[in-house]
Amino acid sequence: MSASASTARACWSCKGPVGDAPFCPTCNAIQPPNPKQDHFDFLGLPRGYEVDVAALESAGREWQQKLHPDRFAAKSATERRFSLEQATRLNDAMQALKDPLRRAEYLLSQSGVSRGEGTGSGAQDPMFLMEVMELREALSEVDMDADDAMDRLDSLRDQVEQHADAEVEALRSAFADMASPDVEAASVHADRLRYHQRFLEEVDRMEEQLF
């Protein structure tokens, strides 16, 4: 799927052309979000799995200042509503593009693949399932009352973070050619990365119990 093309939209206030712009270039009225515009175009970033995080955060801060509902407190109800909708859209875009898994899921969704609907689910690979079961078993065997509990959790975290990093690298390769991404491979590695992230979240919860 290619990047969203500029759409012919008219300003709700002055009826002038606005395209994808959040503000009318003629009267500067805030516009409703364009559902046909993708997150990359909205934030002015190149479309792809590789994202410049510094540029993403900079764009996010800039748009947050322009779209924050507080700036429209004295405006009309229509402008206040559009400001809230645009701010919500901005938050959704930032969350989708900052996280490696969500970014992969977003790109897959643009190729028509919903979450968990890959043609070659990583969860179905016997070797991967065995690896996950062994890690789960090791996690279940951590004695939370033992002096070495934190060390054992940290060791498991290191192992799974290495696995997660490998899946992110594989996703970079799968999306290297955005004109023809390897959707099947991307779906497999997104599935696996999802498992690793859930494991790390569980380690986080267990470590919190030790403090």
NUMAR-492192 format. One line per field, with one value per residue (C-alpha): residue number from 1; x, y negated, z negated; residue in one letter. Coordinates in steps of 0.001 Angstrom, whole numbers, plus 524288, in hexadecimal, padded with zeros to 5 digits. Example, Ala and Ser with C-alpha at 12.3 -4.5 7.8 and 13.67 -1.06 7.14 Angstrom:
BEGIN
seq <- [1;2]
x <- [8300C;83566]
y <- [81194;80424]
z <- [7E188;7E41C]
type <- [A;S]
This chain:
BEGIN
seq <- [1;2;3;4;5;6;7;8;9;10;11;12;13;14;15;16;17;18;19;20;21;22;23;24;25;26;27;28;29;30;31;32;33;34;35;36;37;38;39;40;41;42;43;44;45;46;47;48;49;50;51;52;53;54;55;56;57;58;59;60;61;62;63;64;65;66;67;68;69;70;71;72;73;74;75;76;77;78;79;80;81;82;83;84;85;86;87;88;89;90;91;92;93;94;95;96;97;98;99;100;101;102;103;104;105;106;107;108;109;110;111;112;113;114;115;116;117;118;119;120;121;122;123;124;125;126;127;128;129;130;131;132;133;134;135;136;137;138;139;140;141;142;143;144;145;146;147;148;149;150;151;152;153;154;155;156;157;158;159;160;161;162;163;164;165;166;167;168;169;170;171;172;173;174;175;176;177;178;179;180;181;182;183;184;185;186;187;188;189;190;191;192;193;194;195;196;197;198;199;200;201;202;203;204;205;206;207;208;209;210;211]
x <- [80000;805A2;805EE;7F907;7F741;7F286;7E3CD;7DAC9;7D44B;7CD7B;7CE9B;7C268;7C39A;7C786;7C562;7D332;7DBCA;7E34A;7E814;7EDFE;7F1BA;7ECE0;7EAD6;7E499;7EF14;7E51F;7DE3F;7E6D3;7DB1E;7DE59;7D925;7D436;7DE08;7DEEE;7DC86;7E31A;7EFF6;7F9D0;801AF;80E6E;808B2;801C2;80E9D;816AA;81F3A;823E0;81B2B;82242;825C1;83248;82E4E;836CB;83208;837A0;83076;82413;8246E;82799;81C04;81363;81702;814E4;8075D;803BB;80618;7FDF1;7F2BA;7F162;7E329;7E733;7EA8E;7DC6C;7D581;7CFCD;7CC84;7BFC3;7BA97;7BE3D;7CC5D;7CD40;7C838;7D198;7DCE4;7D9C3;7D87F;7E56C;7EC44;7E712;7EB9A;7F914;7F9DF;7F5C8;7FFFF;80ADA;80799;806E2;813D9;81C4A;81ABC;8216B;81639;80B44;8128B;8134A;804EA;8015B;80910;80325;7F58E;7F856;7FB48;7EE4B;7F37A;7EC95;7F363;7F589;7F114;7FE43;7FF33;80A81;8082F;814A0;80D37;80B7E;81A16;81D44;82B0F;82615;81B74;825B2;82E12;82277;81EC4;82C9D;82D07;81FAA;823FB;8303E;827FD;81E7B;829E2;82ECD;82D63;828EC;82D7F;83B38;846D7;849E6;83C19;83FCF;84C08;8442C;839E2;84457;84AA9;83DB9;83B5D;84892;845A7;8384A;83CD0;846F7;83C4D;833C1;83EE7;840C8;83254;83331;83EC1;836F8;82BAD;834E9;838CD;82ABB;826E4;8337F;82C85;8201B;81BB8;81B34;81C81;81DBC;810A7;81133;81E84;81A86;80E7A;8167A;8205D;815D0;80F43;81C08;81F24;81198;814BD;821B2;81B9A;81154;81BFD;82395;81752;815B1;823DC;82139;815A6;81D79;828D6;81F90;81B69;82968;829C9]
y <- [80000;7F2F7;7E6D6;7DFD5;7D610;7C861;7C822;7BD81;7B841;7AB61;7A326;7A411;7958A;78E5E;79979;797C4;7A374;7A998;7B6C7;7BE44;7B248;7B1A6;7A309;79BEA;79493;789EC;786F7;78EF9;79617;7A34C;7AEB1;7BC38;7C75E;7CD57;7DC0C;7DEAA;7D89E;7E20B;7DF5E;7DD2D;7D2DA;7CC7C;7CB08;7C7AA;7D3D7;7DD56;7E937;7F55A;7FE11;7F69C;7EA6F;7DF22;7DE97;7D0FA;7CBD2;7D2D5;7CCDB;7BF6D;7C015;7C4EF;7B99E;7AFC7;7B4E1;7B661;7A7EE;7A462;7ADD8;7ADE2;7ABA6;7A0E2;79855;79937;79739;78A30;78F12;79479;7A1D4;7A6DA;7A27F;7A801;7B510;7B56D;7B1D2;7BD39;7C661;7C1C1;7C2FF;7D0DC;7D3E8;7CEA4;7D725;7E325;7E04F;7DE5D;7EAF0;7F29F;7EDDA;7ED4D;7FB90;805B5;80F6E;8059D;7FFD8;80D43;80FBB;8029F;80541;812DA;80D2C;80442;8108B;81664;81F38;81DC4;8209A;82F25;8326B;83571;84010;84614;84377;84399;84A51;85680;85927;86510;8605B;852FD;8591F;86177;8556F;84E1B;859A7;85AB7;84C44;84CF4;85887;85164;845A9;84E00;85407;846F8;8471D;83954;83AFE;83F1A;835D6;83860;83579;82880;82E2B;83938;82FD4;826E3;83287;83667;82856;827CB;8344B;82FEA;8222B;82855;8306F;82454;81CA1;8278C;826EE;8182E;81A13;8242E;81A9F;81057;819F9;81DD4;80F93;80B5E;809F0;8027E;803B1;8126E;81624;82456;82493;83304;831D5;8252C;82BB8;8370C;82E2C;82520;830FA;834D4;82719;8267F;8329F;82CE4;81FF7;826EB;82EC6;82268;81C16;827A9;82673;81813;81B96;825CA;81C7C;8123A;81BF6;81C8B;80E13]
z <- [80000;803C4;7FB6C;7FAD0;805AC;802FE;80310;807F0;7FBB9;7F996;7ED4B;7E500;7E1EB;7EE6C;7F82F;7FD8D;80127;7F5E7;7FAD6;7EF62;7E760;7D939;7DB2B;7E67C;7EE26;7F135;7E44F;7DB02;7D524;7CF45;7D742;7D38A;7D4DF;7E261;7E0BD;7EDE6;7E9AA;7E3C1;7D770;7DEAE;7E7A6;7DC33;7D4CF;7E0D4;7DFEF;7EA6E;7EADE;7E65A;7DAEC;7D837;7D0B5;7CC25;7BE10;7BBD7;7C7DC;7C38F;7B5FD;7BB80;7C4D3;7B9CE;7B0E6;7BBC2;7BF1B;7B0DC;7AECA;7BAB1;7B83E;7A96A;7A571;79BE7;7A79A;7AC1B;79F25;7A3B6;7B163;7B6AC;7B2C4;7C03D;7BEDB;7B119;7B5F4;7C172;7B87D;7AF8F;7BB3A;7C0DD;7B3B4;7B26A;7C036;7BCDF;7B0B6;7B881;7C2EB;7B8F4;7B1C6;7BE73;7C3D3;7B781;7B3C1;7BC9D;7BB76;7BD4F;7C8DD;7CF2D;7CC5F;7D24B;7DEB3;7DF8F;7DDFD;7E983;7F146;7ED35;7E258;7D54F;7C877;7C6C2;7D49A;7DABB;7E4FF;7DD88;7CF2B;7C741;7BC49;7C4C2;7C656;7BDB3;7BAC2;7B6D7;7AE5A;7A794;7A51E;79F69;796BC;79178;78E50;787DB;77FD0;77B77;777B2;76FE1;7687A;7635A;7548D;75160;7433F;746EF;74666;754B9;759B7;75FC8;76614;76C1E;7713D;776C9;77D8F;783BB;787B0;78E89;79605;79A99;79DF9;7A6EF;7AD5C;7AEAC;7B4CA;7BEB4;7C262;7C424;7CD4C;7D4D7;7D5EA;7DB5A;7E5E6;7E8C1;7EA96;7F152;7FE5A;7FB4D;80972;80797;7F93B;7F529;7EE40;7EABA;7E42F;7DD78;7D7EE;7D28E;7CBF6;7C6B8;7C06E;7BA05;7B58F;7AF5E;7A74D;7A2FA;79EF9;796D6;79032;78D0F;787A0;77E80;77A29;7774D;76EAA;76750;76520;75FD1;75564;7507C;74CF1]
type <- [M;S;A;S;A;S;T;A;R;A;C;W;S;C;K;G;P;V;G;D;A;P;F;C;P;T;C;N;A;I;Q;P;P;N;P;K;Q;D;H;F;D;F;L;G;L;P;R;G;Y;E;V;D;V;A;A;L;E;S;A;G;R;E;W;Q;Q;K;L;H;P;D;R;F;A;A;K;S;A;T;E;R;R;F;S;L;E;Q;A;T;R;L;N;D;A;M;Q;A;L;K;D;P;L;R;R;A;E;Y;L;L;S;Q;S;G;V;S;R;G;E;G;T;G;S;G;A;Q;D;P;M;F;L;M;E;V;M;E;L;R;E;A;L;S;E;V;D;M;D;A;D;D;A;M;D;R;L;D;S;L;R;D;Q;V;E;Q;H;A;D;A;E;V;E;A;L;R;S;A;F;A;D;M;A;S;P;D;V;E;A;A;S;V;H;A;D;R;L;R;Y;H;Q;R;F;L;E;E;V;D;R;M;E;E;Q;L;F]
